[in-house]
Amino acid sequence: MTTVLTPASPLTAADRCDRCGAQAYLRVVLASGGELLFCAHHGRKFEPELKKIATEIHDESGRLTATPATAGEDER
Ligand SMILES: [Zn+2]
C-alpha cells in the first residue's frame, strides 16, 4: 500500500471546517504551503480574503446541491 498525497485528492467526511467543525467542502492551499479547510458557509464568507493568500482553492461545495438532502442554511 502506497499513500500518495495529492492536492487534488477529494475531500471526505473526515475533513472538517477549521472554523466551525462542519464537513469541509473547500480546501485552500496557501502560498506559504499550508492548507485550510472550510465548510461551504465559511468558504463563501472568507473567499475574498482567501483569494489574496491562496495559490489554489478546491471548491467542492457543488456536491451540496447535487445531494437531495440539504442542511437548509443555503441563502441566495
Ligand atoms: Zn464552517
N, CA, C, O and the ligand as a Tripos MOL2 file, in Angstrom:
@<TRIPOS>MOLECULE
protein
  305   303    77     0     0
PROTEIN
NO_CHARGES

@<TRIPOS>ATOM
      1 N           0.8500   -1.2000    0.0000 N.3       1 MET1
      2 CA          0.0000    0.0000    0.0000 C.3       1 MET1
      3 C           0.8800    1.2420    0.0000 C.2       1 MET1
      4 O           1.7560    1.3980    0.8510 O.2       1 MET1
      5 N           0.6410    2.1010   -0.9440 N.am      2 THR2
      6 CA          1.3800    3.3550   -1.0050 C.3       2 THR2
      7 C           0.4040    4.5180   -0.8980 C.2       2 THR2
      8 O          -0.5590    4.6130   -1.6590 O.2       2 THR2
      9 N           0.6620    5.3790    0.0360 N.am      3 THR3
     10 CA         -0.1990    6.5460    0.1880 C.3       3 THR3
     11 C           0.4400    7.7490   -0.5000 C.2       3 THR3
     12 O           1.5500    8.1620   -0.1670 O.2       3 THR3
     13 N          -0.2770    8.2890   -1.4480 N.am      4 VAL4
     14 CA          0.2220    9.4530   -2.1700 C.3       4 VAL4
     15 C          -0.6420   10.6610   -1.8280 C.2       4 VAL4
     16 O          -1.8590   10.6460   -2.0120 O.2       4 VAL4
     17 N          -0.0040   11.6840   -1.3380 N.am      5 LEU5
     18 CA         -0.7410   12.9000   -1.0190 C.3       5 LEU5
     19 C          -0.7660   13.8130   -2.2390 C.2       5 LEU5
     20 O           0.2660   14.3220   -2.6790 O.2       5 LEU5
     21 N          -1.9410   14.0030   -2.7610 N.am      6 THR6
     22 CA         -2.0710   14.9040   -3.9040 C.3       6 THR6
     23 C          -2.9870   16.0590   -3.5330 C.2       6 THR6
     24 O          -3.9840   15.8540   -2.8410 O.2       6 THR6
     25 N          -2.6740   17.2500   -3.9720 N.am      7 PRO7
     26 CA         -3.5070   18.4160   -3.6700 C.3       7 PRO7
     27 C          -4.9280   18.2540   -4.1770 C.2       7 PRO7
     28 O          -5.8610   18.8590   -3.6480 O.2       7 PRO7
     29 N          -5.0870   17.4360   -5.2040 N.am      8 ALA8
     30 CA         -6.3970   17.3120   -5.8240 C.3       8 ALA8
     31 C          -7.2240   16.1890   -5.2020 C.2       8 ALA8
     32 O          -8.3250   15.9010   -5.6710 O.2       8 ALA8
     33 N          -6.7080   15.5580   -4.1580 N.am      9 SER9
     34 CA         -7.4750   14.4830   -3.5450 C.3       9 SER9
     35 C          -8.7900   15.0210   -3.0090 C.2       9 SER9
     36 O          -8.8300   16.0890   -2.3980 O.2       9 SER9
     37 N          -9.8620   14.2820   -3.2370 N.am     10 PRO10
     38 CA        -11.1820   14.7810   -2.8430 C.3      10 PRO10
     39 C         -11.3210   14.8910   -1.3330 C.2      10 PRO10
     40 O         -10.6940   14.1540   -0.5720 O.2      10 PRO10
     41 N         -12.1480   15.8190   -0.9310 N.am     11 LEU11
     42 CA        -12.4410   15.9690    0.4920 C.3      11 LEU11
     43 C         -13.3720   14.8550    0.9330 C.2      11 LEU11
     44 O         -14.2010   14.3780    0.1580 O.2      11 LEU11
     45 N         -13.2300   14.4520    2.1690 N.am     12 THR12
     46 CA        -14.0740   13.3910    2.6990 C.3      12 THR12
     47 C         -14.8420   13.8940    3.9080 C.2      12 THR12
     48 O         -14.6530   15.0250    4.3550 O.2      12 THR12
     49 N         -15.7040   13.0460    4.4270 N.am     13 ALA13
     50 CA        -16.4940   13.4190    5.6010 C.3      13 ALA13
     51 C         -15.6060   13.6330    6.8220 C.2      13 ALA13
     52 O         -16.0270   14.2300    7.8120 O.2      13 ALA13
     53 N         -14.3730   13.1380    6.7380 N.am     14 ALA14
     54 CA        -13.4470   13.2980    7.8610 C.3      14 ALA14
     55 C         -12.7770   14.6670    7.8500 C.2      14 ALA14
     56 O         -12.1600   15.0690    8.8360 O.2      14 ALA14
     57 N         -12.8990   15.3810    6.7320 N.am     15 ASP15
     58 CA        -12.3210   16.7250    6.6460 C.3      15 ASP15
     59 C         -13.3000   17.7350    7.2310 C.2      15 ASP15
     60 O         -14.4670   17.7940    6.8450 O.2      15 ASP15
     61 N         -12.7940   18.5250    8.1710 N.am     16 ARG16
     62 CA        -13.6840   19.4210    8.9070 C.3      16 ARG16
     63 C         -13.2890   20.8730    8.7340 C.2      16 ARG16
     64 O         -12.1100   21.2020    8.6030 O.2      16 ARG16
     65 N         -14.2930   21.7370    8.7360 N.am     17 CYS17
     66 CA        -14.0750   23.1820    8.6560 C.3      17 CYS17
     67 C         -13.2120   23.6350    9.8330 C.2      17 CYS17
     68 O         -13.4560   23.2570   10.9780 O.2      17 CYS17
     69 N         -12.1970   24.4530    9.5330 N.am     18 ASP18
     70 CA        -11.3250   24.9500   10.5910 C.3      18 ASP18
     71 C         -12.0370   25.9210   11.5140 C.2      18 ASP18
     72 O         -11.5590   26.1880   12.6160 O.2      18 ASP18
     73 N         -13.1490   26.4410   11.0910 N.am     19 ARG19
     74 CA        -13.8600   27.4520   11.8660 C.3      19 ARG19
     75 C         -14.9680   26.8800   12.7410 C.2      19 ARG19
     76 O         -15.1040   27.2570   13.9050 O.2      19 ARG19
     77 N         -15.7580   25.9720   12.1820 N.am     20 CYS20
     78 CA        -16.9460   25.5400   12.9180 C.3      20 CYS20
     79 C         -17.0240   24.0250   13.0850 C.2      20 CYS20
     80 O         -17.8750   23.5350   13.8270 O.2      20 CYS20
     81 N         -16.1580   23.2780   12.4130 N.am     21 GLY21
     82 CA        -16.1630   21.8380   12.5950 C.3      21 GLY21
     83 C         -17.1590   21.0970   11.7230 C.2      21 GLY21
     84 O         -17.2850   19.8760   11.8150 O.2      21 GLY21
     85 N         -17.8750   21.8440   10.8680 N.am     22 ALA22
     86 CA        -18.7750   21.1780    9.9330 C.3      22 ALA22
     87 C         -17.9540   20.4910    8.8420 C.2      22 ALA22
     88 O         -16.7520   20.7230    8.7120 O.2      22 ALA22
     89 N         -18.6180   19.6490    8.0690 N.am     23 GLN23
     90 CA        -17.8930   18.9630    7.0000 C.3      23 GLN23
     91 C         -17.3210   19.9800    6.0120 C.2      23 GLN23
     92 O         -18.0070   20.9140    5.5990 O.2      23 GLN23
     93 N         -16.0720   19.7870    5.6470 N.am     24 ALA24
     94 CA        -15.3940   20.7430    4.7800 C.3      24 ALA24
     95 C         -15.6930   20.4660    3.3160 C.2      24 ALA24
     96 O         -15.7050   19.3180    2.8720 O.2      24 ALA24
     97 N         -15.9350   21.5450    2.5730 N.am     25 TYR25
     98 CA        -16.1630   21.4240    1.1330 C.3      25 TYR25
     99 C         -15.1820   22.2540    0.3280 C.2      25 TYR25
    100 O         -15.1670   22.1950   -0.9020 O.2      25 TYR25
    101 N         -14.3530   23.0380    1.0340 N.am     26 LEU26
    102 CA        -13.3310   23.7920    0.3290 C.3      26 LEU26
    103 C         -11.9670   23.5200    0.9450 C.2      26 LEU26
    104 O         -11.8000   23.5660    2.1640 O.2      26 LEU26
    105 N         -10.9960   23.2350    0.0850 N.am     27 ARG27
    106 CA         -9.6200   23.1100    0.5420 C.3      27 ARG27
    107 C          -8.8310   24.2730   -0.0500 C.2      27 ARG27
    108 O          -8.8020   24.4690   -1.2650 O.2      27 ARG27
    109 N          -8.2020   25.0290    0.8160 N.am     28 VAL28
    110 CA         -7.4570   26.2000    0.3860 C.3      28 VAL28
    111 C          -5.9720   25.9350    0.5890 C.2      28 VAL28
    112 O          -5.5170   25.7230    1.7130 O.2      28 VAL28
    113 N          -5.2190   25.9510   -0.5110 N.am     29 VAL29
    114 CA         -3.7750   25.7740   -0.4280 C.3      29 VAL29
    115 C          -3.1300   27.1470   -0.3670 C.2      29 VAL29
    116 O          -3.2740   27.9510   -1.2870 O.2      29 VAL29
    117 N          -2.4220   27.4090    0.7170 N.am     30 LEU30
    118 CA         -1.8430   28.7230    0.9360 C.3      30 LEU30
    119 C          -0.5000   28.8580    0.2280 C.2      30 LEU30
    120 O           0.1950   27.8730   -0.0230 O.2      30 LEU30
    121 N          -0.1540   30.0990   -0.0850 N.am     31 ALA31
    122 CA          1.1300   30.3750   -0.7100 C.3      31 ALA31
    123 C           2.2680   29.9540    0.2130 C.2      31 ALA31
    124 O           3.3640   29.6320   -0.2440 O.2      31 ALA31
    125 N           1.9960   29.9590    1.5120 N.am     32 SER32
    126 CA          3.0220   29.5800    2.4900 C.3      32 SER32
    127 C           3.2170   28.0750    2.5660 C.2      32 SER32
    128 O           4.1440   27.5970    3.2190 O.2      32 SER32
    129 N           2.3340   27.3210    1.8910 N.am     33 GLY33
    130 CA          2.4860   25.8820    1.8650 C.3      33 GLY33
    131 C           1.4890   25.1490    2.7460 C.2      33 GLY33
    132 O           1.3670   23.9260    2.6670 O.2      33 GLY33
    133 N           0.7820   25.8850    3.5780 N.am     34 GLY34
    134 CA         -0.1970   25.2600    4.4490 C.3      34 GLY34
    135 C          -1.5140   25.0190    3.7360 C.2      34 GLY34
    136 O          -1.6890   25.3620    2.5670 O.2      34 GLY34
    137 N          -2.4300   24.4230    4.4730 N.am     35 GLU35
    138 CA         -3.7610   24.1670    3.9300 C.3      35 GLU35
    139 C          -4.8070   24.5660    4.9500 C.2      35 GLU35
    140 O          -4.6120   24.4180    6.1560 O.2      35 GLU35
    141 N          -5.9220   25.0740    4.4450 N.am     36 LEU36
    142 CA         -7.0580   25.3650    5.3050 C.3      36 LEU36
    143 C          -8.2750   24.6650    4.7330 C.2      36 LEU36
    144 O          -8.4160   24.5210    3.5190 O.2      36 LEU36
    145 N          -9.1560   24.2300    5.6340 N.am     37 LEU37
    146 CA        -10.3920   23.5890    5.2040 C.3      37 LEU37
    147 C         -11.5660   24.4090    5.7010 C.2      37 LEU37
    148 O         -11.5840   24.8780    6.8390 O.2      37 LEU37
    149 N         -12.5490   24.5720    4.8230 N.am     38 PHE38
    150 CA        -13.7320   25.3380    5.2150 C.3      38 PHE38
    151 C         -14.9920   24.6370    4.7420 C.2      38 PHE38
    152 O         -14.9940   23.9580    3.7150 O.2      38 PHE38
    153 N         -16.0550   24.8080    5.4970 N.am     39 CYS39
    154 CA        -17.3620   24.3630    5.0340 C.3      39 CYS39
    155 C         -17.8280   25.3380    3.9510 C.2      39 CYS39
    156 O         -17.1790   26.3550    3.7090 O.2      39 CYS39
    157 N         -18.9470   25.0290    3.3020 N.am     40 ALA40
    158 CA        -19.4310   25.8910    2.2260 C.3      40 ALA40
    159 C         -19.7370   27.2890    2.7550 C.2      40 ALA40
    160 O         -19.4670   28.2890    2.0900 O.2      40 ALA40
    161 N         -20.3010   27.3450    3.9550 N.am     41 HIS41
    162 CA        -20.6820   28.6310    4.5480 C.3      41 HIS41
    163 C         -19.4570   29.5120    4.7690 C.2      41 HIS41
    164 O         -19.4320   30.6600    4.3250 O.2      41 HIS41
    165 N         -18.4530   28.9900    5.4440 N.am     42 HIS42
    166 CA        -17.2650   29.7900    5.7300 C.3      42 HIS42
    167 C         -16.3870   29.9690    4.4960 C.2      42 HIS42
    168 O         -15.6550   30.9530    4.3920 O.2      42 HIS42
    169 N         -16.4570   29.0310    3.5710 N.am     43 GLY43
    170 CA        -15.7200   29.1970    2.3280 C.3      43 GLY43
    171 C         -16.1820   30.4330    1.5850 C.2      43 GLY43
    172 O         -15.3760   31.2050    1.0660 O.2      43 GLY43
    173 N         -17.4940   30.6070    1.5430 N.am     44 ARG44
    174 CA        -18.0390   31.7970    0.8850 C.3      44 ARG44
    175 C         -17.7130   33.0520    1.6790 C.2      44 ARG44
    176 O         -17.3760   34.0910    1.1110 O.2      44 ARG44
    177 N         -17.8170   32.9460    2.9890 N.am     45 LYS45
    178 CA        -17.6250   34.1030    3.8520 C.3      45 LYS45
    179 C         -16.2020   34.6570    3.7290 C.2      45 LYS45
    180 O         -15.9980   35.8710    3.7040 O.2      45 LYS45
    181 N         -15.2270   33.7520    3.6550 N.am     46 PHE46
    182 CA        -13.8310   34.1850    3.6560 C.3      46 PHE46
    183 C         -13.2080   34.2130    2.2590 C.2      46 PHE46
    184 O         -12.0210   34.5040    2.1110 O.2      46 PHE46
    185 N         -13.9960   33.9140    1.2590 N.am     47 GLU47
    186 CA        -13.4450   33.8010   -0.0920 C.3      47 GLU47
    187 C         -12.6340   35.0260   -0.5260 C.2      47 GLU47
    188 O         -11.5430   34.8540   -1.0700 O.2      47 GLU47
    189 N         -13.1200   36.2580   -0.3110 N.am     48 PRO48
    190 CA        -12.3390   37.4300   -0.7340 C.3      48 PRO48
    191 C         -10.9600   37.4830   -0.0800 C.2      48 PRO48
    192 O          -9.9780   37.8610   -0.7200 O.2      48 PRO48
    193 N         -10.8920   37.1070    1.1820 N.am     49 GLU49
    194 CA         -9.6080   37.1100    1.8850 C.3      49 GLU49
    195 C          -8.7290   35.9490    1.4260 C.2      49 GLU49
    196 O          -7.5180   36.0900    1.2580 O.2      49 GLU49
    197 N          -9.3720   34.7980    1.2270 N.am     50 LEU50
    198 CA         -8.6200   33.6050    0.8510 C.3      50 LEU50
    199 C          -7.9460   33.7750   -0.5080 C.2      50 LEU50
    200 O          -6.8370   33.2920   -0.7350 O.2      50 LEU50
    201 N          -8.6330   34.4630   -1.3910 N.am     51 LYS51
    202 CA         -8.0740   34.6350   -2.7440 C.3      51 LYS51
    203 C          -6.7900   35.4510   -2.7270 C.2      51 LYS51
    204 O          -5.9890   35.3810   -3.6590 O.2      51 LYS51
    205 N          -6.5960   36.2270   -1.6610 N.am     52 LYS52
    206 CA         -5.3760   37.0370   -1.5650 C.3      52 LYS52
    207 C          -4.1750   36.2000   -1.1360 C.2      52 LYS52
    208 O          -3.0370   36.5200   -1.4810 O.2      52 LYS52
    209 N          -4.4290   35.1250   -0.3820 N.am     53 ILE53
    210 CA         -3.3230   34.3740    0.2170 C.3      53 ILE53
    211 C          -3.2090   32.9580   -0.3310 C.2      53 ILE53
    212 O          -2.2470   32.2530   -0.0280 O.2      53 ILE53
    213 N          -4.1810   32.5350   -1.1370 N.am     54 ALA54
    214 CA         -4.1970   31.1520   -1.5980 C.3      54 ALA54
    215 C          -3.5830   31.0140   -2.9810 C.2      54 ALA54
    216 O          -3.6810   31.9140   -3.8150 O.2      54 ALA54
    217 N          -2.9530   29.8790   -3.2070 N.am     55 THR55
    218 CA         -2.4750   29.5650   -4.5450 C.3      55 THR55
    219 C          -3.4880   28.6830   -5.2700 C.2      55 THR55
    220 O          -3.5690   28.6700   -6.4980 O.2      55 THR55
    221 N          -4.2590   27.9460   -4.4680 N.am     56 GLU56
    222 CA         -5.2790   27.0790   -5.0490 C.3      56 GLU56
    223 C          -6.4780   27.0140   -4.1230 C.2      56 GLU56
    224 O          -6.3300   26.9660   -2.9010 O.2      56 GLU56
    225 N          -7.6530   27.0130   -4.7010 N.am     57 ILE57
    226 CA         -8.8640   26.7990   -3.9090 C.3      57 ILE57
    227 C          -9.6770   25.7010   -4.5910 C.2      57 ILE57
    228 O         -10.1730   25.8580   -5.7070 O.2      57 ILE57
    229 N          -9.7920   24.5830   -3.8730 N.am     58 HIS58
    230 CA        -10.6120   23.4940   -4.3990 C.3      58 HIS58
    231 C         -12.0000   23.6050   -3.7920 C.2      58 HIS58
    232 O         -12.1860   23.4070   -2.5920 O.2      58 HIS58
    233 N         -12.9560   23.9190   -4.6260 N.am     59 ASP59
    234 CA        -14.3150   24.1370   -4.1500 C.3      59 ASP59
    235 C         -15.1740   22.9420   -4.5320 C.2      59 ASP59
    236 O         -15.4680   22.7220   -5.7070 O.2      59 ASP59
    237 N         -15.5700   22.1770   -3.5310 N.am     60 GLU60
    238 CA        -16.4330   21.0240   -3.7890 C.3      60 GLU60
    239 C         -17.8320   21.2630   -3.2510 C.2      60 GLU60
    240 O         -18.6010   20.3220   -3.0540 O.2      60 GLU60
    241 N         -18.1580   22.5310   -3.0150 N.am     61 SER61
    242 CA        -19.4650   22.8430   -2.4430 C.3      61 SER61
    243 C         -20.5890   22.5060   -3.4260 C.2      61 SER61
    244 O         -21.7530   22.4240   -3.0350 O.2      61 SER61
    245 N         -20.2400   22.3110   -4.7020 N.am     62 GLY62
    246 CA        -21.2470   21.9350   -5.6820 C.3      62 GLY62
    247 C         -21.8760   20.5880   -5.3720 C.2      62 GLY62
    248 O         -22.9810   20.2800   -5.8180 O.2      62 GLY62
    249 N         -21.1450   19.7900   -4.5970 N.am     63 ARG63
    250 CA        -21.6950   18.4770   -4.2140 C.3      63 ARG63
    251 C         -22.8870   18.6370   -3.2930 C.2      63 ARG63
    252 O         -23.7240   17.7420   -3.1880 O.2      63 ARG63
    253 N         -22.9630   19.7790   -2.6260 N.am     64 LEU64
    254 CA        -24.0800   20.0200   -1.7130 C.3      64 LEU64
    255 C         -25.3920   20.0700   -2.4800 C.2      64 LEU64
    256 O         -26.3790   19.4540   -2.0780 O.2      64 LEU64
    257 N         -25.3960   20.8130   -3.5960 N.am     65 THR65
    258 CA        -26.6250   20.9810   -4.3590 C.3      65 THR65
    259 C         -26.9680   19.7240   -5.1420 C.2      65 THR65
    260 O         -28.0980   19.5580   -5.6010 O.2      65 THR65
    261 N         -25.9770   18.8300   -5.2920 N.am     66 ALA66
    262 CA        -26.2180   17.5920   -6.0120 C.3      66 ALA66
    263 C         -26.8370   16.5370   -5.1030 C.2      66 ALA66
    264 O         -27.2170   15.4550   -5.5500 O.2      66 ALA66
    265 N         -26.9300   16.8720   -3.8210 N.am     67 THR67
    266 CA        -27.4790   15.9390   -2.8590 C.3      67 THR67
    267 C         -28.9210   16.3280   -2.5050 C.2      67 THR67
    268 O         -29.1780   17.4820   -2.1620 O.2      67 THR67
    269 N         -29.8490   15.3920   -2.5840 N.am     68 PRO68
    270 CA        -31.2620   15.6950   -2.2750 C.3      68 PRO68
    271 C         -31.4340   16.2530   -0.8710 C.2      68 PRO68
    272 O         -32.1920   17.2030   -0.6770 O.2      68 PRO68
    273 N         -30.7550   15.6880    0.0970 N.am     69 ALA69
    274 CA        -30.8820   16.1510    1.4760 C.3      69 ALA69
    275 C         -30.0210   17.3900    1.6680 C.2      69 ALA69
    276 O         -28.8110   17.3540    1.4440 O.2      69 ALA69
    277 N         -30.6520   18.4950    2.0880 N.am     70 THR70
    278 CA        -29.9090   19.7290    2.2890 C.3      70 THR70
    279 C         -29.9270   20.1100    3.7560 C.2      70 THR70
    280 O         -30.7880   19.6760    4.5210 O.2      70 THR70
    281 N         -28.9630   20.9270    4.1290 N.am     71 ALA71
    282 CA        -28.8980   21.4030    5.5070 C.3      71 ALA71
    283 C         -29.8870   22.5310    5.7310 C.2      71 ALA71
    284 O         -30.2430   22.8410    6.8680 O.2      71 ALA71
    285 N         -30.3300   23.1450    4.6380 N.am     72 GLY72
    286 CA        -31.3440   24.1770    4.7590 C.3      72 GLY72
    287 C         -30.8270   25.5360    5.1850 C.2      72 GLY72
    288 O         -31.6130   26.3980    5.5780 O.2      72 GLY72
    289 N         -29.4930   25.7490    5.1130 N.am     73 GLU73
    290 CA        -28.9720   27.0530    5.5090 C.3      73 GLU73
    291 C         -28.3350   27.7780    4.3220 C.2      73 GLU73
    292 O         -27.5740   28.7300    4.4970 O.2      73 GLU73
    293 N         -28.6520   27.3220    3.1350 N.am     74 ASP74
    294 CA        -28.0880   27.9430    1.9430 C.3      74 ASP74
    295 C         -28.9130   29.1570    1.5510 C.2      74 ASP74
    296 O         -30.0650   29.0240    1.1390 O.2      74 ASP74
    297 N         -28.3320   30.3290    1.6790 N.am     75 GLU75
    298 CA        -29.0560   31.5570    1.3310 C.3      75 GLU75
    299 C         -28.6950   32.0090   -0.0730 C.2      75 GLU75
    300 O         -27.5680   31.8220   -0.5320 O.2      75 GLU75
    301 N         -29.6520   32.5970   -0.7350 N.am     76 ARG76
    302 CA        -29.3900   33.0960   -2.0770 C.3      76 ARG76
    303 C         -29.7520   34.5530   -2.1690 C.2      76 ARG76
    304 O         -29.6030   35.1610   -3.2290 O.2      76 ARG76
    305 ZN        -17.5450   26.4510    8.8310 Zn       77 ZN77
@<TRIPOS>BOND
     1     1     2 1
     2     2     3 1
     3     3     4 2
     4     3     5 am
     5     5     6 1
     6     6     7 1
     7     7     8 2
     8     7     9 am
     9     9    10 1
    10    10    11 1
    11    11    12 2
    12    11    13 am
    13    13    14 1
    14    14    15 1
    15    15    16 2
    16    15    17 am
    17    17    18 1
    18    18    19 1
    19    19    20 2
    20    19    21 am
    21    21    22 1
    22    22    23 1
    23    23    24 2
    24    23    25 am
    25    25    26 1
    26    26    27 1
    27    27    28 2
    28    27    29 am
    29    29    30 1
    30    30    31 1
    31    31    32 2
    32    31    33 am
    33    33    34 1
    34    34    35 1
    35    35    36 2
    36    35    37 am
    37    37    38 1
    38    38    39 1
    39    39    40 2
    40    39    41 am
    41    41    42 1
    42    42    43 1
    43    43    44 2
    44    43    45 am
    45    45    46 1
    46    46    47 1
    47    47    48 2
    48    47    49 am
    49    49    50 1
    50    50    51 1
    51    51    52 2
    52    51    53 am
    53    53    54 1
    54    54    55 1
    55    55    56 2
    56    55    57 am
    57    57    58 1
    58    58    59 1
    59    59    60 2
    60    59    61 am
    61    61    62 1
    62    62    63 1
    63    63    64 2
    64    63    65 am
    65    65    66 1
    66    66    67 1
    67    67    68 2
    68    67    69 am
    69    69    70 1
    70    70    71 1
    71    71    72 2
    72    71    73 am
    73    73    74 1
    74    74    75 1
    75    75    76 2
    76    75    77 am
    77    77    78 1
    78    78    79 1
    79    79    80 2
    80    79    81 am
    81    81    82 1
    82    82    83 1
    83    83    84 2
    84    83    85 am
    85    85    86 1
    86    86    87 1
    87    87    88 2
    88    87    89 am
    89    89    90 1
    90    90    91 1
    91    91    92 2
    92    91    93 am
    93    93    94 1
    94    94    95 1
    95    95    96 2
    96    95    97 am
    97    97    98 1
    98    98    99 1
    99    99   100 2
   100    99   101 am
   101   101   102 1
   102   102   103 1
   103   103   104 2
   104   103   105 am
   105   105   106 1
   106   106   107 1
   107   107   108 2
   108   107   109 am
   109   109   110 1
   110   110   111 1
   111   111   112 2
   112   111   113 am
   113   113   114 1
   114   114   115 1
   115   115   116 2
   116   115   117 am
   117   117   118 1
   118   118   119 1
   119   119   120 2
   120   119   121 am
   121   121   122 1
   122   122   123 1
   123   123   124 2
   124   123   125 am
   125   125   126 1
   126   126   127 1
   127   127   128 2
   128   127   129 am
   129   129   130 1
   130   130   131 1
   131   131   132 2
   132   131   133 am
   133   133   134 1
   134   134   135 1
   135   135   136 2
   136   135   137 am
   137   137   138 1
   138   138   139 1
   139   139   140 2
   140   139   141 am
   141   141   142 1
   142   142   143 1
   143   143   144 2
   144   143   145 am
   145   145   146 1
   146   146   147 1
   147   147   148 2
   148   147   149 am
   149   149   150 1
   150   150   151 1
   151   151   152 2
   152   151   153 am
   153   153   154 1
   154   154   155 1
   155   155   156 2
   156   155   157 am
   157   157   158 1
   158   158   159 1
   159   159   160 2
   160   159   161 am
   161   161   162 1
   162   162   163 1
   163   163   164 2
   164   163   165 am
   165   165   166 1
   166   166   167 1
   167   167   168 2
   168   167   169 am
   169   169   170 1
   170   170   171 1
   171   171   172 2
   172   171   173 am
   173   173   174 1
   174   174   175 1
   175   175   176 2
   176   175   177 am
   177   177   178 1
   178   178   179 1
   179   179   180 2
   180   179   181 am
   181   181   182 1
   182   182   183 1
   183   183   184 2
   184   183   185 am
   185   185   186 1
   186   186   187 1
   187   187   188 2
   188   187   189 am
   189   189   190 1
   190   190   191 1
   191   191   192 2
   192   191   193 am
   193   193   194 1
   194   194   195 1
   195   195   196 2
   196   195   197 am
   197   197   198 1
   198   198   199 1
   199   199   200 2
   200   199   201 am
   201   201   202 1
   202   202   203 1
   203   203   204 2
   204   203   205 am
   205   205   206 1
   206   206   207 1
   207   207   208 2
   208   207   209 am
   209   209   210 1
   210   210   211 1
   211   211   212 2
   212   211   213 am
   213   213   214 1
   214   214   215 1
   215   215   216 2
   216   215   217 am
   217   217   218 1
   218   218   219 1
   219   219   220 2
   220   219   221 am
   221   221   222 1
   222   222   223 1
   223   223   224 2
   224   223   225 am
   225   225   226 1
   226   226   227 1
   227   227   228 2
   228   227   229 am
   229   229   230 1
   230   230   231 1
   231   231   232 2
   232   231   233 am
   233   233   234 1
   234   234   235 1
   235   235   236 2
   236   235   237 am
   237   237   238 1
   238   238   239 1
   239   239   240 2
   240   239   241 am
   241   241   242 1
   242   242   243 1
   243   243   244 2
   244   243   245 am
   245   245   246 1
   246   246   247 1
   247   247   248 2
   248   247   249 am
   249   249   250 1
   250   250   251 1
   251   251   252 2
   252   251   253 am
   253   253   254 1
   254   254   255 1
   255   255   256 2
   256   255   257 am
   257   257   258 1
   258   258   259 1
   259   259   260 2
   260   259   261 am
   261   261   262 1
   262   262   263 1
   263   263   264 2
   264   263   265 am
   265   265   266 1
   266   266   267 1
   267   267   268 2
   268   267   269 am
   269   269   270 1
   270   270   271 1
   271   271   272 2
   272   271   273 am
   273   273   274 1
   274   274   275 1
   275   275   276 2
   276   275   277 am
   277   277   278 1
   278   278   279 1
   279   279   280 2
   280   279   281 am
   281   281   282 1
   282   282   283 1
   283   283   284 2
   284   283   285 am
   285   285   286 1
   286   286   287 1
   287   287   288 2
   288   287   289 am
   289   289   290 1
   290   290   291 1
   291   291   292 2
   292   291   293 am
   293   293   294 1
   294   294   295 1
   295   295   296 2
   296   295   297 am
   297   297   298 1
   298   298   299 1
   299   299   300 2
   300   299   301 am
   301   301   302 1
   302   302   303 1
   303   303   304 2
@<TRIPOS>SUBSTRUCTURE
     1 MET1         2 RESIDUE 1 A MET
     2 THR2         6 RESIDUE 1 A THR
     3 THR3        10 RESIDUE 1 A THR
     4 VAL4        14 RESIDUE 1 A VAL
     5 LEU5        18 RESIDUE 1 A LEU
     6 THR6        22 RESIDUE 1 A THR
     7 PRO7        26 RESIDUE 1 A PRO
     8 ALA8        30 RESIDUE 1 A ALA
     9 SER9        34 RESIDUE 1 A SER
    10 PRO10       38 RESIDUE 1 A PRO
    11 LEU11       42 RESIDUE 1 A LEU
    12 THR12       46 RESIDUE 1 A THR
    13 ALA13       50 RESIDUE 1 A ALA
    14 ALA14       54 RESIDUE 1 A ALA
    15 ASP15       58 RESIDUE 1 A ASP
    16 ARG16       62 RESIDUE 1 A ARG
    17 CYS17       66 RESIDUE 1 A CYS
    18 ASP18       70 RESIDUE 1 A ASP
    19 ARG19       74 RESIDUE 1 A ARG
    20 CYS20       78 RESIDUE 1 A CYS
    21 GLY21       82 RESIDUE 1 A GLY
    22 ALA22       86 RESIDUE 1 A ALA
    23 GLN23       90 RESIDUE 1 A GLN
    24 ALA24       94 RESIDUE 1 A ALA
    25 TYR25       98 RESIDUE 1 A TYR
    26 LEU26      102 RESIDUE 1 A LEU
    27 ARG27      106 RESIDUE 1 A ARG
    28 VAL28      110 RESIDUE 1 A VAL
    29 VAL29      114 RESIDUE 1 A VAL
    30 LEU30      118 RESIDUE 1 A LEU
    31 ALA31      122 RESIDUE 1 A ALA
    32 SER32      126 RESIDUE 1 A SER
    33 GLY33      130 RESIDUE 1 A GLY
    34 GLY34      134 RESIDUE 1 A GLY
    35 GLU35      138 RESIDUE 1 A GLU
    36 LEU36      142 RESIDUE 1 A LEU
    37 LEU37      146 RESIDUE 1 A LEU
    38 PHE38      150 RESIDUE 1 A PHE
    39 CYS39      154 RESIDUE 1 A CYS
    40 ALA40      158 RESIDUE 1 A ALA
    41 HIS41      162 RESIDUE 1 A HIS
    42 HIS42      166 RESIDUE 1 A HIS
    43 GLY43      170 RESIDUE 1 A GLY
    44 ARG44      174 RESIDUE 1 A ARG
    45 LYS45      178 RESIDUE 1 A LYS
    46 PHE46      182 RESIDUE 1 A PHE
    47 GLU47      186 RESIDUE 1 A GLU
    48 PRO48      190 RESIDUE 1 A PRO
    49 GLU49      194 RESIDUE 1 A GLU
    50 LEU50      198 RESIDUE 1 A LEU
    51 LYS51      202 RESIDUE 1 A LYS
    52 LYS52      206 RESIDUE 1 A LYS
    53 ILE53      210 RESIDUE 1 A ILE
    54 ALA54      214 RESIDUE 1 A ALA
    55 THR55      218 RESIDUE 1 A THR
    56 GLU56      222 RESIDUE 1 A GLU
    57 ILE57      226 RESIDUE 1 A ILE
    58 HIS58      230 RESIDUE 1 A HIS
    59 ASP59      234 RESIDUE 1 A ASP
    60 GLU60      238 RESIDUE 1 A GLU
    61 SER61      242 RESIDUE 1 A SER
    62 GLY62      246 RESIDUE 1 A GLY
    63 ARG63      250 RESIDUE 1 A ARG
    64 LEU64      254 RESIDUE 1 A LEU
    65 THR65      258 RESIDUE 1 A THR
    66 ALA66      262 RESIDUE 1 A ALA
    67 THR67      266 RESIDUE 1 A THR
    68 PRO68      270 RESIDUE 1 A PRO
    69 ALA69      274 RESIDUE 1 A ALA
    70 THR70      278 RESIDUE 1 A THR
    71 ALA71      282 RESIDUE 1 A ALA
    72 GLY72      286 RESIDUE 1 A GLY
    73 GLU73      290 RESIDUE 1 A GLU
    74 ASP74      294 RESIDUE 1 A ASP
    75 GLU75      298 RESIDUE 1 A GLU
    76 ARG76      302 RESIDUE 1 A ARG
    77 ZN77       305 GROUP 0 **** ****
